[in-house]
Amino acid sequence: MPLKKPRDPHPQNCSNIMAPVAAIPNNTATADDDATLPFIPLAPLLESSSATTQIADSLLSAFRSSGFLYLTDFSALIPPELVEAVFTRSAHFFARPPEEKDALEWTTPRSNRGYASQGREKVSQGMSKDEVAKARESGGEDLKESFEIGRDDEEGHPNRWPLDGSEESADFRRTMKEFFLSCKEMHKVLMRGIAIAMRLEADFFDGFVRSGDNTLRLLHYPAIAAGGFEGGKRVRAGAHSDYGSVTLLFQDQRGGLQVERPGGSGRWLNVTPKEGTIVVNAGDLLARWSNDLIRSTKHQVVEPPSHEPDGGHPPRYSVAYFCNPDFDRYIEALPGTWDDEEGGKKYEGVNSGEYLVQRLTATY
């Protein structure tokens, strides 16, 4: 599908610009309109200047207040042409016949690579299969299909690339590998920003993100005929928080992403797609790591009202890059985030890889 090329419309000194988060009713949640998301430029975090600490502080402030932000000025790491190429190759992949995609089927939580057909995964807050089954029963299946890509050098867990020998498949692999590594570098930069804002050494997190045990997820929300969302039980992706440290979300212009209003009241705010931005949010492991200084906010994907003459709903495409601490690292409350006299550590320490496998095991 045609996509507008991203651009970086916000200058570096505009980190305090706040974008309104539109709120419109949908068939699964109550809406509110009392929130904004900041625009945070990435470029100052790539250098050492007077703006670096200011932008790092703005980054942490966004993660503390809402857990979500719009990232701008990132083309030095991820050029717009690469983003456009990823969306184009993704759409071509999902247009393949079902038998070709099924041959690349997602297999295990530990590997977390390959194709998941519609209904295979149900995202929720559930920590066990029983809890997720209840979410599936009450909220219906997620109306999406996905393709998961991990780092390409992990022994015993190869990516499930299309291997039909075509140039299209070879180009798909090249593009996704390039994009994966670019996003890996962005994760490192964002974690350096968090370290600076928390007054840790700038390279504090470098040893936690060296391997790049991250997941690139291509997402296709298929077209749905008129009436397909009636009854309030069918959503694109159910309410959930992300599992890792940081998520980078690249959207098309269809919309549908909603974040929960601060306070966890079950009221939802629409995050409108903004050209030239990446939506960035904090995940559960980063919240645990920071002893809840940083918020991991629940979000969902619903279907906006149809504007099609026949009342149908066009397809939606997005690309999510889930950043994680390396799987062999132990995650516990960071220095300066807890005090024995004020409640101490809220969470027991966890192994990053074991925690993520636990969450994925419940989800699929």
C-alpha positions in Angstrom: 0.0 0.0 0.0 1.3 3.5 -0.6 2.9 5.2 2.4 3.9 8.8 2.9 7.6 9.1 3.4 8.4 10.1 7.0 10.1 13.4 7.6 11.4 15.1 10.7 9.2 18.3 11.0 10.3 19.3 14.5 13.5 21.2 15.2 15.8 20.1 18.0 14.7 22.8 20.4 11.1 21.7 20.3 11.2 18.8 22.8 8.6 20.5 24.9 6.0 20.6 22.1 3.0 18.5 23.1 0.9 16.7 20.6 -2.8 16.3 21.5 -3.9 12.7 21.8 -7.3 12.7 20.2 -10.1 10.8 22.0 -13.1 9.3 20.2 -15.5 6.6 21.4 -15.0 3.1 20.2 -17.0 -0.1 20.8 -14.7 -1.5 23.5 -13.8 1.5 25.8 -14.7 4.8 27.2 -12.7 7.7 25.8 -11.3 10.8 27.4 -9.3 13.7 26.0 -7.1 15.0 28.8 -3.7 13.8 27.6 -0.8 14.9 25.4 2.3 13.2 24.1 5.6 15.0 23.8 7.8 15.2 20.7 11.3 14.2 21.6 14.1 14.6 19.0 16.7 11.9 18.9 19.6 13.8 17.3 20.9 15.5 20.5 21.3 12.1 22.1 23.7 11.1 19.3 26.2 13.8 20.3 27.6 15.4 23.4 26.3 19.0 23.7 24.4 21.3 25.9 21.2 19.9 24.6 22.0 16.3 25.3 21.1 16.4 29.0 18.0 18.5 28.4 16.6 16.0 25.8 17.6 13.1 28.0 15.6 14.6 30.9 12.6 15.2 28.5 12.8 11.5 27.5 12.7 10.3 31.1 10.0 12.7 31.9 7.8 11.3 29.1 8.4 7.7 30.3 7.6 8.7 33.9 4.3 10.6 33.0 2.6 8.6 30.3 5.1 5.9 29.2 4.6 7.0 25.6 6.2 9.7 23.3 6.7 10.7 19.7 10.3 10.4 18.6 11.5 12.7 15.8 14.8 13.7 14.1 16.0 10.1 13.8 16.9 9.9 10.1 20.7 9.7 10.9 20.0 6.2 12.3 16.9 5.2 10.3 16.4 7.0 7.1 12.9 7.4 5.7 13.8 5.4 2.6 14.5 2.4 4.8 11.2 2.7 6.7 9.3 2.9 3.4 11.2 -0.2 2.1 10.3 -2.1 5.2 6.6 -1.4 4.8 6.6 -2.3 1.1 8.4 -5.6 1.7 6.1 -6.3 4.7 3.0 -5.8 2.5 4.4 -8.1 -0.2 5.1 -10.8 2.4 1.6 -10.8 3.8 0.2 -11.0 0.3 1.8 -14.4 -0.2 -0.4 -17.5 -0.4 -1.3 -18.9 3.1 0.6 -22.1 2.5 3.9 -20.1 1.9 3.4 -18.2 5.1 2.3 -21.3 7.1 5.6 -23.0 6.0 7.4 -20.4 8.1 5.2 -21.0 11.2 6.1 -19.5 14.6 7.3 -22.4 16.8 8.4 -21.8 20.3 8.5 -18.9 22.9 12.2 -19.2 23.3 12.9 -18.9 19.5 10.0 -16.4 18.9 10.6 -16.3 15.2 8.3 -16.9 12.2 4.8 -16.4 11.0 1.7 -16.3 13.3 -1.6 -16.5 11.5 -4.7 -14.6 12.6 -6.0 -15.8 16.0 -2.7 -17.6 17.0 -1.7 -14.9 19.5 -3.8 -13.1 22.0 -2.1 -10.2 23.7 -3.3 -9.3 27.2 -2.1 -8.7 30.7 -2.3 -12.4 31.5 0.7 -14.1 33.0 -0.6 -17.7 32.4 -2.4 -19.6 29.7 -5.6 -19.7 31.7 -5.6 -15.9 32.2 -5.0 -15.4 28.5 -7.7 -17.9 27.6 -10.1 -15.8 29.7 -9.1 -12.7 27.9 -9.6 -14.4 24.6 -13.1 -15.5 25.7 -14.1 -12.1 26.9 -12.4 -10.0 24.2 -12.4 -12.2 21.2 -9.4 -13.1 19.0 -6.9 -10.5 17.8 -7.6 -9.6 14.2 -4.0 -9.6 12.9 -1.3 -11.8 11.5 2.4 -11.2 12.2 6.0 -12.2 11.3 8.7 -12.2 14.0 12.4 -11.7 13.3 15.2 -12.0 15.8 18.9 -11.3 15.7 20.4 -13.3 12.8 23.4 -14.8 14.7 21.8 -16.6 17.6 22.9 -20.2 17.6 20.1 -22.7 17.7 17.4 -20.1 16.9 17.6 -19.2 13.2 15.2 -16.8 11.6 12.6 -18.4 9.4 13.3 -16.5 6.2 11.5 -17.3 3.0 13.9 -19.6 1.1 12.3 -19.9 -2.3 15.3 -18.6 -4.1 13.5 -15.5 -5.5 15.0 -12.0 -5.6 12.0 -10.8 -3.7 12.8 -13.1 -0.8 16.5 -12.2 -0.9 15.5 -8.5 -0.8 13.1 -9.1 2.0 15.9 -10.6 4.1 18.4 -7.9 3.3 16.0 -5.1 4.1 14.8 -6.6 7.4 18.4 -7.3 8.6 19.4 -3.8 7.9 16.4 -2.4 9.7 16.9 -4.7 12.6 20.4 -3.5 13.2 19.4 0.2 12.8 16.7 -0.2 15.4 19.2 -2.1 17.7 21.4 1.0 17.6 18.5 3.3 18.4 17.7 1.1 21.4 21.3 1.7 22.6 21.0 5.4 22.1 17.6 5.6 24.0 19.0 3.6 26.9 22.0 6.0 27.0 19.5 8.9 27.3 17.8 7.2 30.2 21.1 6.6 31.9 22.0 10.3 31.5 18.7 11.4 32.9 19.0 9.1 35.9 22.4 10.5 36.5 24.1 7.2 35.9 27.2 6.8 33.7 26.1 7.3 30.0 27.3 3.8 29.1 25.6 2.2 32.1 23.2 0.1 30.0 25.7 -0.7 27.2 26.5 -4.1 28.6 22.8 -5.0 28.9 22.0 -4.3 25.2 25.2 -5.6 23.5 23.8 -8.8 21.9 20.6 -7.3 20.6 18.1 -10.0 21.8 15.3 -8.0 20.3 12.3 -8.8 18.1 11.2 -7.1 14.9 7.5 -7.8 14.3 5.8 -7.1 11.0 2.0 -6.7 11.5 -0.9 -6.9 9.1 -4.4 -6.2 10.2 -6.5 -7.6 7.3 -9.5 -5.8 5.8 -12.8 -6.5 7.5 -16.2 -6.3 5.9 -18.9 -4.0 7.1 -20.3 -5.1 10.5 -17.2 -7.1 11.4 -16.6 -5.0 14.6 -20.1 -4.9 15.9 -20.8 -6.3 19.3 -17.7 -5.0 21.0 -15.9 -8.3 21.0 -13.5 -8.0 18.1 -10.4 -5.8 18.3 -7.3 -5.5 16.2 -5.1 -6.2 19.3 -6.3 -6.6 22.9 -5.3 -4.4 25.9 -1.8 -5.2 27.0 1.5 -3.7 28.1 4.8 -4.7 26.3 7.1 -7.1 27.9 10.6 -5.7 27.4 12.5 -2.4 27.9 11.4 -0.1 25.0 9.2 -0.6 21.9 9.6 1.3 18.7 6.4 1.5 16.7 6.2 2.6 13.1 2.6 3.1 11.9 0.8 3.7 8.6 -1.9 6.4 8.5 -4.9 4.2 9.4 -4.7 4.8 13.1 -6.3 2.7 15.9 -3.6 2.7 18.6 -5.0 3.7 22.0 -3.2 4.1 25.3 -4.9 3.8 28.7 -5.5 7.1 30.6 -3.1 7.6 33.5 -4.4 6.0 36.7 -5.5 2.8 34.9 -9.1 3.7 34.9 -10.0 1.8 31.8 -10.4 4.9 29.7 -8.6 5.1 26.4 -6.9 7.8 24.4 -6.2 7.6 20.7 -2.6 8.1 19.6 -2.9 9.7 16.2 -0.3 8.8 13.6 2.1 11.7 13.1 4.1 11.7 9.9 7.9 11.6 10.5 7.6 10.1 14.0 8.1 6.8 15.8 5.8 6.1 18.7 8.1 4.9 21.6 6.8 3.3 24.8 8.3 1.8 27.8 7.8 -1.9 28.6 7.3 -4.0 31.7 11.0 -4.9 32.2 12.0 -1.3 32.1 9.3 -0.5 34.7 10.6 -3.2 37.0 14.2 -2.1 36.4 13.3 1.4 37.4 11.2 0.3 40.4 8.2 1.8 38.7 9.8 5.2 38.3 9.1 4.6 34.6 5.5 3.6 33.5 4.7 0.6 31.3 1.3 1.7 30.0 -1.5 -0.6 28.7 -2.5 0.0 25.1 -4.6 -1.6 22.4 -5.4 -1.4 18.7 -9.1 -0.8 17.8 -10.7 -0.1 14.5 -11.5 3.6 13.7 -14.9 4.3 12.3 -15.2 3.4 8.7 -15.2 6.1 6.0 -15.5 3.6 3.1 -18.7 3.8 0.9 -19.5 0.1 1.7 -18.8 0.5 5.4 -15.9 -1.9 5.3 -12.6 -1.5 7.1 -9.3 -1.3 5.0 -6.2 -3.2 6.1 -3.7 -1.7 8.5 0.1 -2.2 8.6 2.5 -1.5 11.3 6.0 -2.5 12.3 7.0 -2.9 16.0 10.6 -3.4 17.2 10.6 -4.8 20.7 13.8 -4.0 22.6 14.9 -6.1 25.4 17.9 -6.5 27.8 20.1 -9.3 26.6 18.6 -12.6 27.6 21.5 -13.6 29.9 21.3 -10.4 32.0 19.8 -10.2 35.5 17.4 -7.3 36.0 16.8 -5.7 39.4 16.0 -2.2 40.7 18.5 0.4 39.5 20.7 2.4 41.9 18.9 5.5 43.2 15.3 4.1 42.5 14.7 2.6 45.9 15.3 3.2 49.6 14.8 0.7 52.4 13.0 3.3 54.5 10.5 4.0 51.7 9.4 0.6 50.7 12.5 -0.8 49.1 12.5 -2.8 45.9 9.0 -3.5 44.6 10.1 -6.5 42.5 12.4 -9.5 42.9 15.2 -9.6 40.3 14.6 -11.6 37.2 16.6 -13.1 34.3 15.6 -11.1 31.2 15.3 -14.2 28.9 13.4 -16.3 31.4 10.9 -13.5 32.0 10.2 -12.9 28.3 9.7 -16.6 27.6 7.2 -16.8 30.5 5.2 -13.9 29.0 5.3 -15.3 25.5 4.4 -18.8 26.7 1.1 -17.5 28.1 0.4 -15.4 25.0 0.6 -18.1 22.3 
